[in-house]
Amino acid sequence: MKHFFTILILSFISVTFFQTSTAATVDTINIYSNVMRKNIRCVVILPESYKIKTHNYPVVYLLHGHSGNYSDWISKVPQVKNYADEFDEMIVCPDGHVNSWYFDSEVDTTIKYETYISSEVPHYIDSAYKTISDRKARAICGLSMGGHGALFIAWRHSDIFGAAGSMSGVVDLSHFKNQYQLINVLGDTIKNYETWQKSSVINVVETATYKQPALIIDCGIKDIFINANQELHKKLLGLKIPHDYIERPGEHNWQYWKNAIQYQLLFFNKFFNNSQAE
């Protein structure tokens, strides 16, 4: 009996060690922005295989929402580490400031997050890690403000990102002119009317792009932004722009996003695999 318990304990230790030693690695780093002249924090999630394999990896850039920061996803949805392992890909969570909306602001020159996310962050990640440096191996997605930012950036920089996704995205800014500190980034709604128009995703998709990114849009039916997401879906259908659109029971909260991120990452994994097969 004593021998049996010894084996049992050793087996438990072995299983525990295996589980803890085969988890993704989470690093918090600084990525310097030349355009904003400052270091900005970023979470980088590396799959377990990164330590032992020599191949290069696709990357998903995962954006936070309004009033959030780079650590939101890993602290509130730690399961993203498991998805990095499951899909054998890197996940990068850059900081987009609490209310930058991922724009290069015309009224506040200290805010240059479109350039930072679309150029400086991917350039650093590609230089520091084993990545596939190609649009076909880069995707970008986010929640709320980050959902808008992901679609906005991917459409305008489709030479960098081959796929994009939004979860509960604020895709039409015109409905929220006096909210979420948008006026601090885009300026006066009358004087800067054209800026407001060209900054909303629902209008951006009408403009020409290098190559249309693969799109996935997800929003809960009780979300405060569901109407705008439905309108975007209708517009994309009218423009004959291919996309995946998902509505499920849910509200504008982490419970919904914890579920939604699985669909986004599965979509990107299929995109990466299909791109490699081409």
C-alpha positions as CSV (number, residue, x, y, z in Angstrom):
1,M,0.0,0.0,0.0
2,K,2.9,2.4,0.9
3,H,4.5,1.6,-2.5
4,F,1.1,2.4,-4.2
5,F,0.9,5.8,-2.6
6,T,4.5,6.6,-3.5
7,I,3.7,5.8,-7.2
8,L,0.5,7.9,-6.9
9,I,2.3,10.9,-5.5
10,L,5.1,10.6,-8.1
11,S,2.5,10.4,-10.8
12,F,0.7,13.5,-9.5
13,I,4.0,15.4,-9.4
14,S,4.8,14.3,-13.0
15,V,1.4,15.4,-14.2
16,T,1.6,18.7,-12.4
17,F,5.1,19.3,-13.7
18,F,4.0,18.5,-17.3
19,Q,1.0,20.8,-17.1
20,T,3.0,23.7,-15.7
21,S,5.9,23.1,-18.1
22,T,3.8,23.0,-21.2
23,A,2.0,26.3,-20.7
24,A,2.4,29.4,-22.9
25,T,4.9,32.0,-21.9
26,V,3.6,35.5,-21.0
27,D,6.1,38.4,-21.2
28,T,5.5,42.1,-20.5
29,I,7.8,44.3,-22.5
30,N,8.3,47.9,-23.6
31,I,8.0,48.9,-27.2
32,Y,9.4,52.3,-28.0
33,S,7.4,54.6,-30.2
34,N,9.4,57.0,-32.3
35,V,6.4,59.0,-33.3
36,M,5.3,59.5,-29.6
37,R,8.8,59.4,-28.1
38,K,8.0,57.1,-25.3
39,N,8.1,53.5,-24.2
40,I,4.7,51.7,-24.2
41,R,3.9,48.5,-22.4
42,C,2.8,45.4,-24.2
43,V,2.0,41.8,-23.4
44,V,3.5,39.0,-25.6
45,I,2.1,35.5,-25.3
46,L,4.3,32.8,-26.8
47,P,3.0,29.2,-27.3
48,E,4.8,26.4,-25.6
49,S,6.2,25.2,-28.9
50,Y,8.1,28.4,-29.3
51,K,10.8,27.1,-26.9
52,I,11.5,23.9,-28.8
53,K,10.5,24.5,-32.4
54,T,12.4,26.5,-35.0
55,H,9.5,27.5,-37.3
56,N,8.2,31.0,-37.5
57,Y,4.8,31.9,-36.1
58,P,1.7,33.9,-37.2
59,V,0.7,36.7,-34.8
60,V,-2.7,37.9,-33.6
61,Y,-2.7,41.5,-32.3
62,L,-5.3,41.8,-29.6
63,L,-6.6,45.3,-28.6
64,H,-8.2,46.4,-25.4
65,G,-11.3,48.7,-24.9
66,H,-11.9,52.2,-23.7
67,S,-10.3,53.0,-20.3
68,G,-8.4,49.7,-20.5
69,N,-4.8,48.8,-21.0
70,Y,-2.4,46.2,-22.4
71,S,-2.9,43.8,-19.4
72,D,-6.7,43.6,-19.7
73,W,-6.9,40.4,-21.8
74,I,-4.3,38.3,-20.0
75,S,-5.7,39.4,-16.5
76,K,-9.4,39.0,-17.3
77,V,-9.3,36.2,-19.8
78,P,-6.2,34.1,-18.9
79,Q,-7.5,31.4,-21.1
80,V,-5.9,33.2,-24.1
81,K,-2.7,31.5,-23.1
82,N,-4.3,28.2,-23.8
83,Y,-5.4,29.4,-27.2
84,A,-1.9,30.4,-28.1
85,D,-0.9,26.8,-27.5
86,E,-4.0,25.3,-29.2
87,F,-3.5,27.3,-32.4
88,D,0.3,27.5,-32.2
89,E,0.4,31.2,-32.7
90,M,1.7,34.3,-30.9
91,I,-0.7,36.7,-29.3
92,V,0.4,40.3,-28.8
93,C,-1.6,42.8,-26.6
94,P,-0.3,46.3,-27.1
95,D,-1.4,49.4,-25.2
96,G,-3.6,51.8,-27.0
97,H,-4.0,54.4,-24.2
98,V,-7.2,54.7,-22.3
99,N,-9.0,56.7,-25.0
100,S,-6.8,57.0,-28.1
101,W,-9.4,55.1,-30.2
102,Y,-6.3,53.9,-32.0
103,F,-6.2,57.1,-34.1
104,D,-3.4,59.5,-35.1
105,S,-5.2,62.5,-33.7
106,E,-5.3,65.8,-35.6
107,V,-6.1,67.8,-32.4
108,D,-3.8,66.1,-29.9
109,T,-0.3,65.5,-31.5
110,T,0.7,63.3,-28.5
111,I,-1.7,60.6,-29.8
112,K,-0.4,58.6,-32.7
113,Y,-1.7,55.2,-32.0
114,E,-2.7,54.3,-35.6
115,T,1.0,54.6,-36.6
116,Y,2.1,52.8,-33.5
117,I,-0.2,49.8,-33.8
118,S,0.0,49.5,-37.6
119,S,3.7,50.1,-38.0
120,E,5.9,50.3,-35.0
121,V,4.6,47.4,-33.0
122,P,4.6,44.8,-35.8
123,H,8.1,46.0,-36.9
124,Y,9.4,45.4,-33.3
125,I,7.6,42.1,-32.9
126,D,9.0,40.8,-36.3
127,S,12.5,41.9,-35.4
128,A,12.5,40.5,-31.8
129,Y,10.6,37.2,-32.3
130,K,10.3,34.3,-34.7
131,T,7.3,35.5,-36.7
132,I,6.1,35.1,-40.3
133,S,6.6,38.6,-41.5
134,D,3.7,38.8,-44.0
135,R,0.1,40.1,-44.0
136,K,-1.1,36.5,-44.5
137,A,0.2,35.7,-41.0
138,R,-1.0,38.8,-39.2
139,A,-4.5,39.4,-37.7
140,I,-5.8,42.1,-35.5
141,C,-8.9,42.2,-33.3
142,G,-10.3,43.8,-30.2
143,L,-13.3,44.6,-28.0
144,S,-15.4,47.8,-28.0
145,M,-12.9,50.7,-28.7
146,G,-10.5,48.0,-29.7
147,G,-13.0,46.4,-32.0
148,H,-13.3,49.7,-33.9
149,G,-9.5,50.1,-33.8
150,A,-8.9,46.7,-35.2
151,L,-11.3,47.1,-38.2
152,F,-10.2,50.7,-38.8
153,I,-6.4,49.9,-38.8
154,A,-6.8,46.6,-40.8
155,W,-8.8,48.3,-43.5
156,R,-6.4,51.3,-43.8
157,H,-3.3,49.1,-43.5
158,S,-4.3,45.9,-45.2
159,D,-0.8,45.5,-46.6
160,I,0.2,44.8,-42.9
161,F,-2.9,42.9,-41.6
162,G,-4.6,40.1,-43.6
163,A,-7.4,39.6,-41.2
164,A,-9.4,41.6,-38.6
165,G,-12.1,41.1,-36.0
166,S,-14.3,43.1,-33.8
167,M,-16.1,42.1,-30.6
168,S,-18.8,44.6,-29.5
169,G,-17.1,47.2,-31.6
170,V,-18.1,50.9,-31.6
171,V,-18.3,50.9,-35.4
172,D,-20.2,54.1,-35.9
173,L,-18.8,57.0,-33.9
174,S,-21.4,59.5,-35.0
175,H,-23.9,58.2,-32.4
176,F,-21.5,58.9,-29.6
177,K,-20.1,62.4,-30.3
178,N,-20.4,63.6,-26.7
179,Q,-19.2,60.3,-25.1
180,Y,-16.1,58.3,-24.5
181,Q,-13.8,61.3,-24.8
182,L,-14.0,61.0,-28.6
183,I,-14.0,64.8,-29.0
184,N,-10.6,64.9,-27.3
185,V,-9.2,62.8,-30.2
186,L,-11.3,63.9,-33.2
187,G,-12.0,67.5,-32.3
188,D,-15.2,69.6,-32.6
189,T,-18.0,67.7,-34.3
190,I,-18.9,70.6,-36.6
191,K,-15.5,72.1,-37.4
192,N,-14.0,68.6,-37.9
193,Y,-17.0,67.0,-39.5
194,E,-15.0,65.4,-42.3
195,T,-12.6,63.9,-39.7
196,W,-15.5,62.3,-37.8
197,Q,-16.9,60.9,-41.1
198,K,-13.7,59.4,-42.3
199,S,-12.9,57.9,-38.8
200,S,-15.9,55.6,-38.4
201,V,-15.5,52.1,-39.6
202,I,-19.0,52.1,-41.1
203,N,-17.7,54.7,-43.6
204,V,-14.1,53.5,-43.9
205,V,-15.3,50.3,-45.5
206,E,-16.5,52.3,-48.5
207,T,-12.9,53.5,-49.3
208,A,-10.4,51.6,-51.4
209,T,-7.9,49.4,-49.7
210,Y,-4.7,47.5,-50.7
211,K,-6.5,44.2,-50.4
212,Q,-9.6,43.5,-48.4
213,P,-8.8,41.8,-45.1
214,A,-10.7,38.8,-44.0
215,L,-13.3,40.1,-41.5
216,I,-15.2,38.7,-38.5
217,I,-17.7,40.8,-36.6
218,D,-19.3,39.7,-33.4
219,C,-21.8,41.4,-31.1
220,G,-24.2,40.4,-28.4
221,I,-27.9,41.0,-29.1
222,K,-28.3,43.0,-25.8
223,D,-25.1,45.0,-26.4
224,I,-25.4,48.8,-26.4
225,F,-23.7,48.8,-29.8
226,I,-25.8,46.1,-31.5
227,N,-27.7,48.5,-33.8
228,A,-24.5,50.0,-35.3
229,N,-23.0,46.5,-35.8
230,Q,-26.2,45.4,-37.6
231,E,-26.0,48.4,-39.8
232,L,-22.3,47.7,-40.6
233,H,-23.3,44.1,-41.5
234,K,-26.0,45.4,-43.9
235,K,-23.6,47.8,-45.5
236,L,-21.0,45.1,-46.0
237,L,-23.6,42.9,-47.6
238,G,-24.7,45.8,-49.9
239,L,-21.1,46.4,-50.9
240,K,-20.6,42.7,-51.4
241,I,-17.7,42.6,-49.0
242,P,-17.2,39.0,-47.6
243,H,-17.3,38.8,-43.8
244,D,-18.4,36.5,-41.0
245,Y,-21.1,38.1,-38.8
246,I,-22.1,36.7,-35.4
247,E,-25.0,37.7,-33.1
248,R,-25.4,35.7,-29.8
249,P,-27.1,36.3,-26.5
250,G,-25.0,38.6,-24.5
251,E,-24.2,42.1,-23.3
252,H,-21.2,44.5,-23.3
253,N,-19.1,42.7,-20.7
254,W,-16.2,40.4,-20.1
255,Q,-18.4,37.4,-19.9
256,Y,-19.3,37.9,-23.5
257,W,-15.8,38.7,-24.7
258,K,-14.4,35.7,-22.9
259,N,-16.6,33.6,-25.1
260,A,-16.2,35.7,-28.3
261,I,-12.4,35.5,-28.4
262,Q,-12.6,31.8,-29.1
263,Y,-14.5,32.4,-32.3
264,Q,-12.1,35.2,-33.3
265,L,-9.0,33.1,-32.8
266,L,-10.5,30.1,-34.6
267,F,-11.4,32.3,-37.6
268,F,-7.8,33.6,-37.7
269,N,-6.4,30.1,-37.4
270,K,-8.3,29.0,-40.4
271,F,-7.2,32.2,-42.2
272,F,-3.6,31.4,-41.4
273,N,-3.9,27.8,-42.5
274,N,-5.6,28.7,-45.8
275,S,-3.0,31.3,-46.5
276,Q,-0.2,28.9,-46.0
277,A,-1.9,26.4,-48.4
278,E,-2.1,29.0,-51.2
